[in-house]
Amino acid sequence: MARLPYREAYPGISFRPRTTNWLARLIRMPAECAHLDGKPQWMATFLPDNLYLRGKNRLLRNPARPEVSLCRECLSGLLENELAAYRGRVVAFEPHGESVTQYFFVAAPEFNEAGLKSEVADAISGRLSRPAGSCSACSQHATWQWITRREVASLDDVGHITAAVGESLCAEHGAKRLCEALAAIAEVNLFYVNVPYSEGGAYLWI
């Protein structure tokens, strides 16, 4: 598939020149935003149009936006806009800040293919099928369910996934809540963050 140029894919983001030159492209080094100079404590690899299913990469858009490494502020700005514009249903699990290495979206039809246990897939699908209700922050129609670490500490805990109350949010406030949770992590290196696709699914962490 074709790949969009950095400036077209990420307008407003300034990248370190040495990570966008011909040598960087040759060795397939992801471009780094200008704020990642030195030894950053917080960074994320953003692959907005990529879906990994049991290690196999599927591109969801043509031309696809290239892989980039971003600081907290640059990722939050891009991700919040993407999430707020998504009109599908989302169940988002707050990640464990001390151990999270990936935070990614998987659409419901790919739950099993992504490696989720069948009972976990069924529990999340059940939540997606529930009436959405109203956003707790603004009373608009809710499309998100935000589930905190206090409610679900492990994505293997089917009982708590099913029983968790969660927080109903509209796309705008769901996007804000997710980005705030990621930004609140003091030190992290996220190897894979993507954006939603299809009609609904879940943000999961490992």
Helices and strands as residue ranges (DSSP letters): H 6-9, G 17-19, H 22-26, E 31-32, G 34-36, E 42-46, E 50-53, E 56-59, E 68-70, H 72-85, E 89-93, E 102-107, G 108-110, H 118-128, E 144-147, H 158-163, E 167-169, H 171-183, E 188-193, E 200-205
